[in-house]
Amino acid sequence: MSFKKLLIKEIGYTRKITLNRPEKRNSLDEEMIQELKKAVDKFSDDDKVKSIVITGAGGNFCSGLYLDYLNKISEFDILQNKNDSMAYKEMLCSIYNCKKPTIAMVDGYCLAGGCGIATACDIIVASDKSQFGYSEVKIGFIPAIVMVFLLKRVSETHAKDLLLTSRFISGDEALRFGLINYLVKQDELDNEAKKLCDELNTLPMSSVELTKEMFKNVVNMSFESSLDYAVGMNAITRMTPECKKGIYNFLNKDKK
């Protein structure tokens, strides 16, 4: 696959996707949104891939929508705006619903629609030079789609603080909010993300995929329905070759 605005790097079982518009702080336009969805969908179904890293080139993750793109959509009619919003939503859903673990590796600015990309990932690893924020309200826009994903990561209290004030927060504050999972020094960011992927890549892929599937489904179920669903998923997992092998190895580890 060839891309104009993404760089793809194979690192063992990991695929590293880099948003590659450093001169524009990796801001989003239609093409980058389409390419990112296409790349994630491909790697989600690729048996040779066990983890996906999404990051940005040139010291920033993503600064949101490109200014020319904002100017363009300001002239859209209602149907064009709906279709454009749908494309962004489908890209975020591809990341969130990806069968493989997705890791956002964040340095520098991670703003607005770019922050939406990070929050759609399973895990966020950020540098101590990172900044997070949602600037939509400042320009008379609303952080509609990104809000849904943000509320999956932080409390309503913190979400209101971020979305209504439009203020930027440091990586340290993002960690306290629960927005990110890990905060490391800037020069340790690559190694920390690689270490995390190396650990994920050793895990049985069937159990990882089924666990991710459960995260997607149980939130929309009642308590009793979620437990019934969990019983079925438990039974399915026990039938996989990887689970059978894992149980056998565990029970016989002292005999080796």
Secondary structure by P-SEA (a helix, b strand, c coil): cccccbbbbbcccbbbbbbccccccccccaaaaaaaaaaaaaaaacccccbbbbbcccccccccccaaaaaaaccccaaaaaaaaaaaaaaaaaaaacccbbbbbccccccaaaaaaaaaccbbbbcccbbbbbccccccccaaaaaaaaaacccaaaaaaaacccccccaaaaaaaccccccccccaaaaaaaaaaaaaaaccaaaaaaaaaaaaccccccaaaaaaaaaaaaaaaaacaaaaaaaaaaaacccc
